[in-house]
Amino acid sequence: MMKKRIVQLLLAAAGLLCLGVGLAQGGYQTTLAKAVRICMECIGIG
């Protein structure tokens, strides 16, 4: 049971680390720009 908990914590830490790296590299700006473009196409403006 303890090993399962350790694995869960390590995976959560790895996920947070990857999230932090993505934010530091500006990945959210690309994702936001793509989301806005898709929304504009869906409603017929873009």
VOBA-1610 file (N, C-alpha, C; in pm, whole numbers, padded with zeros to 5 digits, always signed):
BEGIN
Met+00083-00120+00000Met+00000+00000+00000Met+00087+00127+00000Met+00197+00120+00072Met+00286+00236+00081Met+00354+00263-00054Lys+00391+00155-00126Lys+00455+00172-00257Lys+00360+00240-00355Lys+00233+00206-00349Lys+00134+00267-00438Lys+00125+00416-00411Arg+00127+00453-00285Arg+00118+00595-00247Arg+00241+00672-00296Ile+00359+00610-00285Ile+00482+00674-00330Ile+00479+00695-00482Val+00432+00594-00555Val+00422+00605-00700Val+00325+00716-00738Gln+00213+00725-00668Gln+00115+00830-00695Gln+00175+00968-00673Leu+00248+00984-00565Leu+00310+01114-00535Leu+00418+01149-00638Leu+00496+01049-00680Leu+00599+01074-00781Leu+00536+01114-00915Leu+00428+01048-00954Leu+00360+01084-01078Leu+00299+01224-01070Ala+00242+01258-00954Ala+00186+01392-00937Ala+00296+01497-00944Ala+00411+01468-00883Ala+00524+01562-00887Ala+00576+01577-01030Ala+00584+01467-01105Ala+00630+01473-01243Ala+00532+01556-01328Gly+00403+01539-01304Gly+00303+01617-01376Gly+00315+01766-01348Leu+00334+01799-01222Leu+00351+01940-01186Leu+00478+01999-01246Leu+00584+01918-01248Leu+00709+01964-01308Leu+00690+01992-01457Cys+00623+01902-01528Cys+00598+01921-01671Cys+00509+02043-01694Leu+00411+02063-01609Leu+00325+02181-01620Leu+00407+02308-01602Gly+00495+02309-01504Gly+00580+02425-01480Gly+00673+02454-01595Val+00731+02350-01653Val+00821+02367-01769Val+00743+02425-01886Gly+00623+02374-01910Gly+00541+02424-02019Gly+00505+02571-02001Leu+00471+02608-01879Leu+00440+02748-01851Leu+00562+02837-01870Ala+00677+02788-01826Ala+00800+02867-01838Ala+00839+02888-01984Gln+00807+02792-02070Gln+00841+02802-02211Gln+00737+02880-02290Gly+00627+02918-02228Gly+00525+02995-02297Gly+00428+02910-02377Gly+00418+02784-02345Gly+00329+02694-02418Gly+00183+02733-02409Tyr+00146+02799-02301Tyr+00007+02839-02285Tyr-00035+02944-02388Gln+00059+03024-02434Gln+00027+03126-02534Gln-00012+03062-02667Thr+00059+02958-02705Thr+00027+02886-02829Thr-00109+02821-02818Thr-00134+02756-02705Thr-00261+02688-02684Thr-00377+02787-02685Leu-00360+02900-02621Leu-00464+03002-02618Leu-00491+03057-02757Ala-00386+03082-02833Ala-00404+03135-02969Ala-00480+03036-03057Lys-00446+02907-03045Lys-00516+02806-03124Lys-00662+02795-03081Ala-00688+02804-02952Ala-00826+02795-02902Ala-00910+02912-02953Val-00853+03031-02952Val-00925+03149-03000Val-00953+03135-03149Arg-00855+03087-03226Arg-00873+03069-03370Arg-00984+02969-03398Ile-00984+02858-03326Ile-01089+02757-03346Ile-01226+02814-03311Cys-01235+02889-03203Cys-01363+02949-03163Cys-01413+03046-03269Met-01324+03127-03320Met-01362+03223-03422Met-01412+03154-03548Glu-01350+03042-03584Glu-01394+02966-03702Glu-01531+02904-03678Cys-01554+02857-03556Cys-01683+02791-03525Cys-01800+02888-03535Ile-01778+03013-03489Ile-01890+03107-03494Ile-01891+03187-03623Gly-01795+03161-03710Gly-01799+03220-03844Gly-01733+03355-03857Ile-01654+03396-03761Ile-01588+03527-03772Ile-01453+03513-03838Gly-01381+03404-03809Gly-01242+03389-03855Gly-01226+03333-03986
//
